[in-house]
Structure formats: C-alpha cells, structure tokens
Amino acid sequence: MAISITRWDSAEHLKTEEDIQLYLEACLEEAEDDPALIIHALGVVARAKNMSQLSRDTGLSREGLYKALSPDGNPTFSTIAEVTKALGFKLTIQPTP
C-alpha cells in the first residue's frame, strides 16, 4: 500500500486571531537574527487571512505582495509596516534582555 502525503501549509491551520498572534510570536522568538523567517511568517499569515483582501487594504498588488513575502523577496520596511498594519498588528521595539 502506497503512503499518501501532502505538503504542510501553516496557513491552513491559522483559524483564529489568537492562532495568528501565537504563530507570529513564536516565529519572532525563533527568528532572532533571521529576517527571512519573519518575512516568511508574515506571508503565511497573509495567505491565511486572504491575500486579495490584504492587497486591497494595503494598496499593493496581490502579485507584488506574493513576491515581497516570498523566500526570494526583499520587501522594504514600508511594505512590512503596511502589511503588519493591514493584518491588524503593530510593530514595536523592546530592549533586549
């Protein structure tokens, strides 16, 4: 009997605002000095919340968002700020312990 597997997609499991917040917090904690992981996490949340709606909320094209939040993307700080705001979050800065 052949084993059937499917690709894991975190976006499919982010059902509530609490799920999304906990996911982002975990990714930020894990990322430390890896901005690519933070960008990836924002992309996952964007897909979970509806990329088309995010496009309308930010004024950025859907294709541009996919590109900016892809593994090869290099979004500007203003793009990250707009995406974060449209997702219902705010960027903050805290001192390191």
Salt bridges, closest charged atoms under 4 A:
ASP9 OD2 - ARG47 NH1 2.92
GLU17 OE2 - LYS49 NZ 3.05
